[in-house]
Structures are given as C-alpha cells and as structure tokens.
C-alpha cells in the first residue's frame, strides 16, 4: 500500500494494554503542485539515513508528539452510536439466556438502519453466521420477531469453515462482494475455533481474538463473537466469560447478558469497551415477539459537547457547496477564527473522524512548500 505524508492510515491493531502497534505512517517525498518533482540532495541524504537506521537490528520506530498531531488517522466509525463500534467484541451469556434473539435483533436493525431503542444505527450489510441453527429455525425466528418484510442487506449462513482453515478467506470474499459490510456476527466462537489440545491457555485465547481483531481492523468492520459464560460466580462479572482472560484482554469490548432465573423475561446487559463508556442496561423480553426491549439504563450515555469549529466548517460545506479546497490560511480567514493556520490543521487532523461521522464531511490535507493544502468534501450517499 502506498503511504503518503499526512494521509489517512489504517487503524493499527490494539493489544491488551490498549497501545497501538508500530504500523505507523512512514514519510515519503510526494511532489505536489508547489513542490519540485525531483527531491533535493538534502532530502535524499535524509532518506538514506532513515533507511540505515531501520536496518539496524536495535532500531525502534517512534513517533513524536508533533508527528502524532500531523497525521490523520482513520476513525473507528460507530455501528450503533454509544453501543457498538468497528472492532472485535465478545457477547457472552449462559446457554439459552436469549443471546441469539439479541443477535437477530442487532442484525436486523443494522441491516435496515432502524433505531435500536434510543440508539442511532448506521445502516450497512450484515453477515450473521448462525452456526448453531438451521435455516428453518432462522425463518421462524425472524418472521416472529420482525414479520415477513425482509431486506437484502442481511445475510445468513449456518455453516462456515474454522479459523485458520478457510474462514478468513470466506469472510474476505464476502466483504469484497459486499463492500458496505458493517457488522459480522459469529454465533458461536466455539464453532470456529481451531481444534487444539491447548484450547484454553491465555496465549491461545489471546491469539484467537487477536486474529479476529486484526481482520476487523483491516476491513473497518465490527466482529461480534458470541460466547458462553461459566457457572461459577466471580468478583468481576466479566471474569465469568468462559476461557481465560486472554479473550477479553484482546477484544475491544464485551457484552455480558445475565438473568436471575432462566425463566425470567427480564435480563441485564453490561457493556465495557475502549470506545464507549461502561453501561448497564435493564431489558425485558416481549413474550410474543421475543424482542428485547429497553426498560432503563443505569448509566446515562455521555455525549461530547458540540464543537463550534466543526459547526462552522459544516456551515461552509453545504448542499450548495459540496467541496472546498485551499490553504490553511485561507480556511482560517473564511471561518473567521482567531487561530494559527498550523494549529487549525492539527485540530482538524485530530477531529477528522468526528467531522466524517457527525457531519459527513471528508477531510484531507497535504503539506506543500507554501503550507498545508486542505480539502473538505461532503460525503454523498
């Protein structure tokens, strides 16, 4: 992949400590309208020095704080605002607690773009691997829950290969055929695990979720892995997830569904994750339609205050003016902001994801000899 200076980069994989991997952008000399086509001798010498450093076995790639702010990173777009984002999540609960019905509900709402309770949903194609069901059962379940008005954006499969034995290729092919894929549900994780004598070691659990996470991050989708809980209680409820802590340690987040009694129609859904605040939802299941309804949330969803700078940019990029191109200095003057052009650029670098997700405005920036050249384009559906 060709990488450009100050360009959008893929989301790097994240480990248990939440730190990014070393797959950062490397700077290359890219000619622009205001730059010479042939790099200067001084630039060539710097490139050679960098290559020599990287060939040193003791080389450690680092990024300075200034370089961090000079780069636009791809955002983690929400699938369901405040609830589910791109990345890899575990959804755990005891057998027959209602996990598969909740998965069907998520799949339907994301594939249709219909609001889920009070949460806004971003529509996209959904692949639901219902590996413990058959198509007749899925037909009965979906029609009982949502009627017979369907959608071509929700796809089911009741058989898939295992991880490391063809599943990766199957998922890659599906995404290639459906580039708007937003959510992939695997029900259950155990069905796609490789056969191993070391199934429940920390290292093995961490590697399994790590491989799924790498796939999700690479393709910008949400992977939801359905899993079971143990019978033993734990001080931290999420320690009840079957297997070792390696599963949760590598995942971007987890959902834990529990009932006091198996016959209860009510349940709690606890949520933890890197990209959303911890939440606890109290749910009730409709006995007729089998749909989960939200009674109340113990934790009110925190929402960031509006950004006046982004509001001003959104006022410039309207339906009549779908794009704007110019220097950072020109944009400062247009917005009437009392801010240095380089500071404006850095703020937009940091806010690029929010600008796209909240305002549907795509932002890019190139460094030229005369300063930063900015492009703002309204994303059209």
C-alpha positions as CSV (number, residue, x, y, z in Angstrom):
1,X,0.0,0.0,0.0
2,X,1.4,3.4,-0.9
3,X,1.5,5.6,2.1
4,X,1.6,9.4,1.8
5,X,2.8,12.0,4.2
6,X,-0.1,13.3,6.3
7,X,-2.6,10.9,4.9
8,X,-5.2,8.7,6.4
9,X,-3.8,5.5,7.8
10,X,-5.4,2.2,8.7
11,X,-6.4,1.5,12.3
12,X,-3.4,-0.3,13.8
13,X,-4.1,-3.4,15.9
14,X,-4.5,-2.9,19.6
15,X,-3.3,-5.2,22.3
16,X,-4.4,-5.8,25.8
17,X,-2.7,-2.7,27.1
18,X,-4.6,-0.6,24.5
19,X,-1.5,0.6,22.8
20,X,-1.1,0.9,19.1
21,X,1.2,-1.3,17.1
22,X,4.2,0.1,15.3
23,X,2.5,0.2,11.9
24,X,2.7,4.0,11.6
25,X,2.9,6.1,8.5
26,X,6.4,6.5,7.1
27,X,7.1,9.8,5.4
28,X,7.8,9.8,1.7
29,X,8.6,12.6,-0.7
30,X,5.5,13.2,-2.7
31,X,5.6,16.0,-5.3
32,X,2.7,18.5,-5.2
33,X,1.7,21.4,-7.3
34,X,4.0,23.6,-5.2
35,X,6.9,21.2,-4.8
36,X,9.8,20.2,-7.1
37,X,9.4,16.9,-8.8
38,X,13.0,15.8,-8.1
39,X,13.8,15.6,-4.4
40,X,16.7,17.8,-3.2
41,X,20.1,16.2,-2.3
42,X,19.5,17.1,1.3
43,X,16.2,15.1,1.3
44,X,17.8,12.2,-0.4
45,X,20.5,12.1,2.3
46,X,17.8,12.1,5.0
47,X,16.0,9.2,3.3
48,X,19.3,7.2,3.2
49,X,19.9,8.0,6.9
50,X,16.4,6.7,7.7
51,X,16.9,3.5,5.7
52,X,20.2,2.9,7.5
53,X,18.6,3.4,10.9
54,X,15.8,1.0,10.0
55,X,18.2,-1.7,9.0
56,X,19.8,-1.6,12.5
57,X,18.6,-4.6,14.5
58,X,18.2,-2.4,17.5
59,X,16.1,0.1,15.7
60,X,12.9,1.2,17.5
61,X,10.3,3.1,15.4
62,X,8.9,6.1,17.4
63,X,6.6,8.9,16.6
64,X,7.0,12.3,18.3
65,X,4.0,14.1,19.8
66,X,4.2,16.7,16.9
67,X,4.3,13.9,14.3
68,X,1.3,12.4,16.0
69,X,-0.7,15.6,15.6
70,X,0.5,16.0,12.0
71,X,-1.1,12.7,10.9
72,X,-4.8,11.9,10.1
73,X,-5.7,8.5,11.5
74,X,-8.7,6.6,10.2
75,X,-11.5,6.8,12.8
76,X,-13.4,3.9,14.4
77,X,-16.9,4.6,13.0
78,X,-19.9,3.6,15.1
79,X,-22.2,0.9,14.1
80,X,-24.7,1.8,16.8
81,X,-23.9,5.2,18.4
82,X,-22.8,4.7,22.0
83,X,-23.2,0.9,21.9
84,X,-21.2,-0.8,19.1
85,X,-18.2,0.3,17.1
86,X,-15.9,-1.3,14.5
87,X,-13.5,-3.7,16.1
88,X,-13.9,-7.1,17.8
89,X,-16.4,-7.6,20.7
90,X,-17.4,-10.6,22.8
91,X,-21.1,-11.2,23.6
92,X,-21.3,-13.6,26.5
93,X,-24.1,-15.2,28.4
94,X,-25.3,-18.6,29.7
95,X,-26.9,-21.1,27.3
96,X,-30.5,-20.3,26.4
97,X,-30.3,-16.8,28.0
98,X,-31.5,-15.1,24.8
99,X,-28.2,-14.3,23.1
100,X,-29.3,-15.5,19.6
101,X,-32.5,-13.5,19.8
102,X,-30.5,-10.4,20.7
103,X,-28.1,-11.1,17.8
104,X,-31.0,-11.4,15.4
105,X,-32.3,-8.0,16.7
106,X,-28.9,-6.3,16.2
107,X,-28.5,-7.8,12.8
108,X,-32.0,-6.6,11.7
109,X,-31.5,-3.1,13.0
110,X,-28.1,-2.6,11.5
111,X,-29.1,-4.1,8.1
112,X,-32.2,-1.8,8.0
113,X,-30.7,1.3,9.7
114,X,-33.7,1.4,12.1
115,X,-33.1,2.9,15.5
116,X,-32.4,0.4,18.3
117,X,-34.2,1.8,21.4
118,X,-32.7,5.2,21.9
119,X,-29.5,4.4,20.0
120,X,-29.0,5.7,16.4
121,X,-28.0,3.0,14.0
122,X,-25.7,3.3,10.9
123,X,-27.1,1.1,8.1
124,X,-24.9,-1.4,6.4
125,X,-24.7,-5.0,5.2
126,X,-24.7,-7.6,8.0
127,X,-23.4,-11.2,7.8
128,X,-24.8,-13.4,10.5
129,X,-23.1,-16.8,11.0
130,X,-25.8,-18.7,12.9
131,X,-23.7,-21.8,13.4
132,X,-25.9,-23.4,16.0
133,X,-29.1,-23.0,13.9
134,X,-30.6,-24.1,10.6
135,X,-32.4,-22.0,8.0
136,X,-35.9,-23.2,9.0
137,X,-35.3,-22.1,12.6
138,X,-34.0,-18.7,11.4
139,X,-37.0,-18.3,9.2
140,X,-39.4,-18.9,12.1
141,X,-37.4,-16.7,14.4
142,X,-37.0,-13.7,12.1
143,X,-40.7,-13.8,11.0
144,X,-41.9,-13.9,14.5
145,X,-39.7,-11.0,15.6
146,X,-40.0,-8.7,12.6
147,X,-42.7,-10.0,10.3
148,X,-42.1,-11.0,6.7
149,X,-40.9,-7.7,5.3
150,X,-37.2,-8.5,4.7
151,X,-34.0,-6.9,3.5
152,X,-31.3,-7.9,1.1
153,X,-28.7,-6.3,3.4
154,X,-28.9,-9.1,6.0
155,X,-27.2,-12.4,5.0
156,X,-27.3,-15.7,7.0
157,X,-25.0,-18.8,7.0
158,X,-25.4,-21.9,9.1
159,X,-22.1,-23.3,8.2
160,X,-18.6,-21.8,7.9
161,X,-15.0,-23.0,8.0
162,X,-12.9,-22.8,11.1
163,X,-10.4,-20.1,11.9
164,X,-7.1,-21.0,10.2
165,X,-8.9,-23.5,7.9
166,X,-10.6,-21.1,5.4
167,X,-12.8,-18.8,7.5
168,X,-10.6,-15.8,6.9
169,X,-10.8,-16.3,3.1
170,X,-14.6,-16.8,3.3
171,X,-15.1,-13.5,5.3
172,X,-12.7,-11.6,3.0
173,X,-14.6,-12.8,-0.1
174,X,-17.9,-11.8,1.5
175,X,-16.6,-8.3,2.2
176,X,-15.2,-7.9,-1.3
177,X,-18.7,-8.8,-2.7
178,X,-20.4,-6.5,-0.1
179,X,-18.1,-3.5,0.4
180,X,-20.7,-1.8,2.6
181,X,-20.4,-4.6,5.2
182,X,-20.6,-3.1,8.7
183,X,-21.3,-6.0,11.1
184,X,-20.3,-9.7,11.1
185,X,-21.8,-11.9,13.9
186,X,-20.3,-15.2,14.7
187,X,-22.6,-17.4,16.8
188,X,-20.7,-19.0,18.4
189,X,-16.9,-18.5,18.9
190,X,-16.5,-22.2,19.8
191,X,-17.8,-23.3,16.4
192,X,-14.9,-21.6,14.5
193,X,-12.1,-22.3,17.0
194,X,-9.2,-24.4,15.7
195,X,-9.0,-27.9,17.1
196,X,-6.2,-27.8,19.7
197,X,-5.0,-29.5,22.8
198,X,-4.3,-26.1,24.3
199,X,-7.7,-24.5,23.7
200,X,-7.9,-22.6,26.9
201,X,-4.4,-21.2,27.5
202,X,-4.2,-17.5,27.8
203,X,-1.8,-17.3,24.8
204,X,-4.2,-19.3,22.6
205,X,-7.3,-17.3,23.6
206,X,-5.4,-14.1,23.1
207,X,-4.2,-15.2,19.7
208,X,-7.7,-16.2,18.5
209,X,-9.3,-12.9,19.4
210,X,-6.2,-11.1,18.1
211,X,-6.5,-12.7,14.7
212,X,-10.2,-11.7,14.5
213,X,-9.4,-8.2,15.7
214,X,-6.7,-7.9,13.0
215,X,-9.3,-8.9,10.4
216,X,-11.9,-6.4,11.8
217,X,-9.4,-3.5,12.0
218,X,-8.1,-4.2,8.5
219,X,-11.6,-4.2,7.0
220,X,-13.1,-1.5,9.2
221,X,-16.0,-3.7,10.3
222,X,-17.4,-4.9,13.7
223,X,-16.9,-8.5,14.5
224,X,-19.3,-9.8,17.3
225,X,-18.2,-13.1,18.8
226,X,-21.0,-14.9,20.7
227,X,-19.6,-16.9,23.6
228,X,-20.7,-18.7,26.8
229,X,-20.2,-17.9,30.5
230,X,-19.1,-20.3,33.3
231,X,-21.4,-21.3,36.1
232,X,-19.0,-20.0,38.8
233,X,-19.6,-16.5,40.1
234,X,-16.7,-14.0,40.1
235,X,-16.0,-10.7,41.8
236,X,-15.7,-9.1,38.3
237,X,-18.7,-10.4,36.4
238,X,-16.8,-10.3,33.1
239,X,-14.4,-13.0,34.6
240,X,-17.3,-15.4,34.1
241,X,-16.7,-15.4,30.4
242,X,-15.7,-19.0,29.5
243,X,-12.0,-19.5,28.8
244,X,-9.1,-17.3,30.0
245,X,-8.8,-13.6,30.4
246,X,-7.0,-13.6,27.1
247,X,-10.3,-13.4,25.3
248,X,-11.4,-10.2,26.9
249,X,-7.9,-8.8,27.2
250,X,-7.5,-8.6,23.4
251,X,-11.1,-7.7,22.5
252,X,-12.2,-4.1,22.0
253,X,-15.2,-4.6,24.3
254,X,-17.6,-7.1,25.7
255,X,-21.3,-7.5,26.4
256,X,-22.5,-9.7,29.3
257,X,-26.1,-10.8,29.4
258,X,-27.5,-12.3,32.6
259,X,-30.8,-13.4,34.2
260,X,-31.5,-14.1,37.8
261,X,-33.6,-17.1,36.7
262,X,-33.6,-18.9,33.4
263,X,-37.4,-18.5,33.1
264,X,-37.3,-14.7,33.7
265,X,-38.3,-12.4,30.9
266,X,-36.0,-9.7,32.3
267,X,-32.2,-9.6,31.9
268,X,-29.3,-7.2,32.4
269,X,-26.8,-6.3,29.7
270,X,-23.5,-5.0,31.0
271,X,-21.1,-3.4,28.4
272,X,-17.5,-2.4,28.6
273,X,-15.2,-1.2,25.8
274,X,-12.4,1.0,24.7
275,X,-14.6,3.3,22.6
276,X,-17.7,3.7,24.8
277,X,-18.4,4.3,28.5
278,X,-19.3,1.3,30.7
279,X,-23.1,0.8,30.7
280,X,-25.6,-1.5,32.4
281,X,-29.0,-1.9,30.6
282,X,-32.1,-3.5,32.0
283,X,-34.0,-5.4,29.4
284,X,-37.4,-7.1,29.1
285,X,-38.2,-9.7,26.5
286,X,-41.5,-9.5,24.7
287,X,-43.1,-12.9,25.3
288,X,-45.0,-12.8,21.9
289,X,-42.4,-11.4,19.5
290,X,-39.3,-12.4,21.5
291,X,-37.8,-9.0,21.0
292,X,-35.7,-7.4,23.8
293,X,-37.0,-4.0,25.0
294,X,-35.0,-1.5,27.0
295,X,-36.6,-0.7,30.4
296,X,-33.8,1.6,31.6
297,X,-30.1,2.3,31.6
298,X,-28.2,2.7,34.9
299,X,-25.5,4.7,33.2
300,X,-26.5,7.7,31.2
301,X,-24.7,7.9,27.9
302,X,-22.1,10.7,27.9
303,X,-22.0,12.8,24.8
304,X,-19.3,15.2,23.8
305,X,-20.3,18.8,23.7
306,X,-20.7,20.4,20.2
307,X,-17.5,21.6,18.6
308,X,-18.0,25.2,17.3
309,X,-15.2,24.9,14.9
310,X,-16.7,21.8,13.2
311,X,-20.1,23.6,13.2
312,X,-18.6,26.5,11.3
313,X,-17.0,24.1,8.7
314,X,-20.3,22.3,8.3
315,X,-21.9,25.7,7.6
316,X,-19.4,26.2,4.7
317,X,-19.8,22.7,3.2
318,X,-23.5,22.7,2.4
319,X,-25.7,21.1,-0.2
320,X,-24.9,24.1,-2.5
321,X,-21.2,24.0,-1.8
322,X,-20.2,20.3,-1.7
323,X,-16.4,20.9,-1.6
324,X,-13.8,23.4,-0.6
325,X,-10.1,23.4,-1.4
326,X,-7.5,25.8,-0.2
327,X,-4.7,26.6,2.2
328,X,-5.0,26.5,5.9
329,X,-4.5,30.3,6.0
330,X,-7.4,30.7,3.6
331,X,-9.6,28.5,5.7
332,X,-8.8,30.5,8.9
333,X,-9.9,33.6,7.1
334,X,-13.1,32.0,5.8
335,X,-14.1,30.7,9.2
336,X,-13.2,34.0,10.9
337,X,-11.2,32.1,13.6
338,X,-8.5,33.7,15.7
339,X,-6.2,30.7,15.3
340,X,-2.8,30.0,13.7
341,X,-3.1,28.0,10.4
342,X,-0.9,25.2,11.7
343,X,-3.0,24.8,14.9
344,X,-6.2,24.7,12.8
345,X,-4.7,21.9,10.7
346,X,-3.7,19.9,13.8
347,X,-7.2,20.3,15.3
348,X,-8.7,19.1,12.1
349,X,-6.3,16.2,11.9
350,X,-7.4,15.1,15.4
351,X,-11.1,15.8,14.6
352,X,-11.2,14.2,11.1
353,X,-13.1,11.1,12.4
354,X,-15.7,13.3,14.2
355,X,-16.0,15.5,11.1
356,X,-16.8,12.5,9.0
357,X,-19.0,10.6,11.4
358,X,-21.0,13.5,12.7
359,X,-21.1,15.9,9.8
360,X,-20.5,13.6,6.8
361,X,-17.5,15.8,5.7
362,X,-14.4,14.1,4.4
363,X,-11.2,15.9,5.3
364,X,-7.7,15.5,3.8
365,X,-4.5,17.6,4.0
366,X,-1.3,17.7,2.0
367,X,1.9,19.5,3.0
368,X,3.2,21.8,0.3
369,X,6.2,24.1,0.1
370,X,3.8,27.0,0.9
371,X,2.0,25.4,3.8
372,X,-0.9,23.0,4.2
373,X,-3.4,22.4,1.4
374,X,-6.8,21.3,2.7
375,X,-9.7,19.5,1.0
376,X,-13.2,19.3,2.5
377,X,-15.8,17.3,0.7
378,X,-19.4,16.5,1.8
379,X,-19.9,12.7,1.6
380,X,-22.8,11.8,-0.6
381,X,-24.9,8.7,-0.1
